[in-house]
Amino acid sequence: MIVDLSTRLDCAASTAIEHVTTSRLLEYVAKPLVTFEPKQPNQLPDVWRDGTYWVELRLFGLIPLGKQAIVISHPQQHPFTLRDNGHSPLIKRWDHTIEVAVEGTSTRYRDHVVVEAGWLTPLIWLFAQLFYRHRQRRWRRLAARHFRYE
């Protein structure tokens, strides 16, 4: 099943790209709904590099959701694309593509996610709908505050 959401960010595309490539942004936009505890390596990178990062997910920072592989690649530069071809023991495929592009005087940010989890796919897809709407709301707020992370 697919989640495909986009939003307008009130910032330059270059600024959005600068932030989307950081684990700091991931942690900010996911909170408080989901938190990430790095497992392998034992620390998330400041800037995402191509590779696999294993994390323990927690709902609201409390309820364990299991391990998840974040598998980063940068498939194209125009529009800027960051891909997490993630998976876990429970979720066979969590293929998340982020696109950042100039749109007039602002930026278009897009989350495109393909979810496959066997018979759990509809429930995982429903959670992904909620999660990515939450993330985009946090993104818009952060851009409006000129990326002050407090």
C-alpha positions as CSV (number, residue, x, y, z in Angstrom):
1,M,0.0,0.0,0.0
2,I,1.2,3.5,-0.7
3,V,1.2,6.8,1.3
4,D,1.9,9.8,-0.9
5,L,1.7,13.2,0.8
6,S,3.2,16.6,-0.1
7,T,3.3,20.0,1.6
8,R,4.6,23.5,0.9
9,L,7.4,24.6,3.1
10,D,8.0,28.3,3.6
11,C,11.8,28.2,3.0
12,A,14.3,27.8,0.2
13,A,14.7,24.3,-1.2
14,S,18.4,24.5,-0.4
15,T,17.6,25.1,3.3
16,A,15.1,22.2,3.3
17,I,17.7,19.9,1.7
18,E,20.3,21.0,4.2
19,H,18.0,19.9,7.1
20,V,16.5,16.8,5.5
21,T,19.9,15.2,5.2
22,T,20.4,15.3,9.0
23,S,19.3,12.8,11.6
24,R,18.5,15.8,13.9
25,L,15.6,16.7,11.6
26,L,14.3,13.1,11.6
27,E,14.3,13.0,15.4
28,Y,12.5,16.4,15.5
29,V,9.8,15.7,13.0
30,A,9.0,12.2,14.4
31,K,8.7,13.4,18.1
32,P,6.7,12.8,20.2
33,L,5.0,10.1,18.1
34,V,8.0,8.0,17.4
35,T,11.5,8.0,18.9
36,F,14.7,6.3,17.6
37,E,17.3,4.5,19.6
38,P,20.4,3.8,17.5
39,K,21.6,0.1,17.7
40,Q,24.1,-0.4,14.9
41,P,26.0,1.8,14.7
42,N,25.4,3.0,18.2
43,Q,24.8,6.6,17.1
44,L,23.0,8.1,14.1
45,P,25.2,10.2,11.8
46,D,24.9,14.0,11.9
47,V,24.4,13.9,8.1
48,W,22.9,10.8,6.4
49,R,25.3,8.9,4.3
50,D,24.4,5.9,2.1
51,G,24.2,2.8,4.2
52,T,22.2,0.9,6.7
53,Y,21.4,2.1,10.3
54,W,19.5,-0.2,12.7
55,V,17.3,1.6,15.3
56,E,14.9,0.5,18.0
57,L,11.5,2.4,17.5
58,R,9.4,3.5,20.4
59,L,5.8,4.8,20.2
60,F,5.7,8.0,22.4
61,G,9.2,7.1,23.6
62,L,7.7,4.3,25.7
63,I,6.2,1.5,23.8
64,P,8.7,-0.7,21.9
65,L,7.8,-1.1,18.2
66,G,10.8,-3.3,17.4
67,K,14.0,-2.9,15.3
68,Q,13.9,-1.2,12.0
69,A,16.6,-0.8,9.3
70,I,17.0,2.7,7.9
71,V,18.6,2.1,4.5
72,I,19.8,5.4,3.1
73,S,20.6,6.2,-0.6
74,H,20.5,9.4,-2.7
75,P,19.1,8.3,-6.0
76,Q,18.9,11.7,-7.8
77,Q,19.7,15.4,-7.3
78,H,16.9,17.1,-9.4
79,P,14.6,17.1,-7.7
80,F,16.6,16.3,-4.6
81,T,15.7,12.7,-3.5
82,L,16.6,10.9,-0.3
83,R,15.5,7.3,0.0
84,D,15.1,5.0,3.0
85,N,14.5,1.6,1.7
86,G,13.8,0.3,5.2
87,H,12.6,-3.0,6.6
88,S,12.2,-4.9,9.8
89,P,11.3,-8.4,11.0
90,L,7.7,-7.3,11.0
91,I,7.6,-5.0,8.0
92,K,9.0,-6.5,4.8
93,R,9.2,-3.2,3.0
94,W,9.1,0.4,4.2
95,D,10.3,2.2,1.1
96,H,10.3,5.9,1.8
97,T,11.3,8.4,-0.8
98,I,11.6,12.1,0.1
99,E,11.6,14.7,-2.7
100,V,12.5,18.4,-2.2
101,A,11.9,20.8,-5.1
102,V,11.5,24.5,-5.8
103,E,7.9,25.5,-6.2
104,G,7.6,29.2,-7.0
105,T,9.0,31.2,-4.1
106,S,8.7,28.2,-1.7
107,T,9.5,24.5,-1.5
108,R,7.5,21.4,-2.2
109,Y,8.3,18.6,0.2
110,R,6.9,15.1,-0.6
111,D,6.9,11.8,1.3
112,H,6.2,8.7,-0.9
113,V,6.1,5.5,1.1
114,V,5.4,1.9,-0.1
115,V,4.5,-0.4,2.8
116,E,4.4,-4.2,2.7
117,A,3.8,-6.1,5.9
118,G,1.7,-9.2,5.0
119,W,-1.6,-9.3,6.7
120,L,-0.6,-6.3,8.9
121,T,-0.2,-4.1,5.8
122,P,-3.5,-2.2,6.3
123,L,-2.7,-1.4,9.9
124,I,0.9,-0.4,9.2
125,W,-0.4,1.7,6.3
126,L,-2.9,3.5,8.6
127,F,-0.1,4.2,11.1
128,A,2.1,5.5,8.2
129,Q,-0.7,7.9,7.1
130,L,-0.8,9.3,10.7
131,F,3.0,9.3,11.1
132,Y,3.7,11.2,7.8
133,R,0.9,13.7,8.3
134,H,2.4,14.4,11.8
135,R,5.9,14.7,10.3
136,Q,4.8,17.2,7.6
137,R,3.0,19.3,10.3
138,R,6.2,19.4,12.3
139,W,8.2,20.3,9.1
140,R,5.9,23.2,8.3
141,R,6.2,24.5,11.9
142,L,10.0,24.2,11.9
143,A,10.3,26.0,8.6
144,A,8.0,28.8,9.8
145,R,10.3,29.2,12.8
146,H,13.4,29.4,10.6
147,F,14.6,26.0,11.8
148,R,14.9,26.8,15.5
149,Y,14.7,23.3,16.9
150,E,13.8,24.2,20.5
